[in-house]
Amino acid sequence: MTKIVRFECDGVRYGELRENTICPLDGGFGAFTASEQAPIPLSDARLLAPVAPQKIVAVGPNYHAHLKGRQPPPRPHYWIKPPNTLLDPEGVIEIPDLPPTTCHESEIAVVVGSTTRNVSPEEAQAHIFGYTCINDVSGGLMHDPPIHVTSQWMVDGKIYDTFGPLGPHIETELDPRDLEIQCRVNGEVRQRHRTSDMIWTPVELVSLISHVVTLFPGDVVATGSPPGVAPLRPGDVVEVEVEGIGVLRNRCAARS
């Protein structure tokens, strides 16, 4: 398997994307088997977020470029994005009319394939199913003191509906250690950086998080955004591209 999609065509199913064809899969997430169902033309299906997680764990800061020579913190900060934030490729990000600025955050996301609790970084690799693109949309500039923060760093600006665009597919055969991440808004490049500048690698993040909260099959870890976070406005088209995966595209509209 390389490219796994979740799609809608006479129901919601998982499949393996092969060029312009989807080959349906049977079984639960992380334990797929080939299906006897006939392949489906991609044009006959609607691509959904490639997984429906119980939770998205967002982290930060995770790029040395943000530190400007300072020492990294002893551990990353964690935020939980609940399932209501999930948004499909080509879905609409709803921009709330509230004081925090709504910003894009282009990131590579880890998709967990098996129940993960108290694992070492060496053990964590076996629990990673694959990688996809995520736009960790946030209310407020996370690299500045956030507007909505409790003493436990629960940030209101992370949990709005549609603030978790994910996709377009999961790449199961990918080395995430040195990939370009790019964000474009209306065609203008806003973010361009490489994962080689990460403070904590994906396997280290999965290990650290597994000592705080159990990760279940299909859960997602958003690995942090590189420099260049900036506001989104109604009417914008935002694209997150991760080398080796593809482009996650969404448009923005005012929240009604």
N, C-alpha and C positions, 0 to 999 in steps of 0.2 A: 504494500500500500504506500502511496505517496501523498495524494491529494484527496482529503476526505471532506465531503460537503454534507450539509443538512438541507433538505429541499422539500418543497411542497408540490406534489403532483398526485392527485387522488389520495390525499393524506400526507402526513409529514414523515419523512424517512431519512435515513443516512445512505450515502453512496460514495463510490470512488469515482472521481472525475478523471476521465481519459479523453483529453482534447475536448471535443464538443459532445461527448456522450457521458451519461451517468450510469454506472453499473451499481444497482441497488445492493445493499448489505443487510444481512440479518444479524441478530444478537444484540446484546447490550453494549453501551458505550465502553470502548476499550477492549471489547472481546468480540469484535465483528467477525463474521464469516461470510463468504460469498453466497449470494442469493441465486435461486433458480429463476427469478423474475427477469424478464427481458430488459436489456439496456434501454434507457430513456434519452431521447435527444435533449440536450441542454436547453434548447429553445422551447421545449414543452414544460419546463420546470421553472419554479421561482426559488432562487437561492435565499436561504435564511441564514441567520447567524449560525456558524458551523457546529455549534454545541449550545445546549441549554443548561448552563451551570447553576448549581445551588447558590454559588457565590463567586464573585470576582474579588480577589485580593489585590489591591493596588498598593504600590510601594513608592517610596521616594525619601531622600534624593538617591539616585543611583548612577550618576555620571560625575566623574572627576571634574569635568569642565564647570559644573555648578559650584564647586568648592573654591575655585580660584586660589589653589595652593594650600587651603586649610586642610586639617586632618579630617578624615571621614568620621561620622558619628559611629558609636559602637555597634549600632544596628540600624536598619532602615525603619522609617515610620510605616505603619500599616493602616490602610483604610479598607472598609468592606463596601463594595457596591452590590446591592441586592439584585435579584432577578428582574425587577421592574426597569432597571437601567438598560437592559439588553436591547440592542437595535440591529436590524438586519442590514446587510450591504444594500445600498441605494435607499435605505430608510431615511426619514426626516428627523434631524436633531431639533428638538423643540427648545427655543431660547426663551427662558423665563424673563419677565419684566420685573426683575428684582435687583437690589443693590449690587450683588457680586457680579463682576464681569465674567461672562462665559467664555472659556478658553479651550482651544484644542491642545491635546497632548498625544503626540504620535509615539507609539510603543510597540515592541514585540511582546506577544503574550504567550505564556506557557499554558498548554492544555494538559491537565492531569489525567492519567489513564487508569489509575488504581488507587485504592484507599491508602493514604499516606499520613503516617503519624510517627513523630520522633525518629526521623531517618537522618542518616549522615549525608553529606554531599555526595559521597561515593555511592550510597544506596539510592539517592534521589533520582539519578539518571534512569533507573529501571522503572520509575513511576511516571516519567514524562511520556505522554502519548505523542505530542507534536507541538507545533508552533503556528500562530496566526497573527494577524494585525489587529490592534485595538486602538481606538481613539478614546483615551481616558478623559472624556470631556469633564471639565470642572468649573464650578462657580467660584471665582476668585483666583488670584495668581498664587499657585502653590509654592513658588520659590520665594515669595514674600510672606510676612505673617498673614495667615488666612483670616478672612473676615469671620467665618463661623467655625470656632474651635472650642472644644471643651478641654478639660485637663487631660483627657485620655485621647485627644486627637481624633475624635469623631467629627468629621467635617461634613456639614450639611450639603455643601456644594458638590459632593461626589455622588449624591443619591437621587438626583432628579430623574424622572422618567426620561428615557432615550439617551442618557449620558454614558452609555456603554456600547457604541458601535463595534461590531466584531466581524471579522471575515477577511477575504471572501471564502477561504477554505482553510483546512488544517494541513500543514505540510509535515508529514511524519518522518521524512528523511532529510534532516537539515542540521548543519553545524552552526549554532547561533553565536559563536565567539567573535566573529568579525564580519558583520553585515552592515550595509548602509540602511539607515532609517531616514525617511524623508516625509515631510508634510508640505502639501501645496494647498493654498486657498485661492480659488478663482484663477488657478494656473500659476500663481506666484509662490516660489519656494520660501517657506517660513522656517522650516527645520531641516537640517541635513547633518547627520552625525553618524558615528559608527559604534556598534555594540562593543568593540574592543576597549572602549573608554568606560565600561561599566565598573562600578565599585564592587558589586556582588554579581557573580554570574548567575544564570538561570538555575543551575543545580544548587548553588549556595542559597539562593532565595527560597527554593522549594524546601530545602532542609531547615532553614531558619523558621519559616512559616509553620512547618509541620510540628515544631516544638511549641507553637502557640495555639494552633487550631488544626483539627483534622481536615485534610483535603480529600474530597471524594471524586470518583470518576466523573470527568466533565467539568470540574472546577477549573477556574482560570486564574493565573497570576499575571497581572500587568506589571512589567519589569521596570517601569520608570521611564520618564520622558527626558530626552536630551534637551539642550538649550534651544530657545526660540519660541517658547510658549507665548501665544498672543490671542487677542480676542476674536471671537466669532460673532457674526451678526446675521440677522434674518436676510435670506437671499444668497448667502455664501454657499459655495460648493467646496467641500473639504475632502482632500484625498490623503490617506496615509499609505505609504508604500514601504514595504520591507523587502530588501534584496532576497531573492530566493523564494519568496512567497507570492507577492503580487500587490494589487492596489485595492484598498478599502475606500469606497466612495460614498459620501452622504451629502445631502444638501441641508440647509438650515432654514427654519421658519419660526416666526414668533409663536410662542405658546399661546393658544387661544384661551 
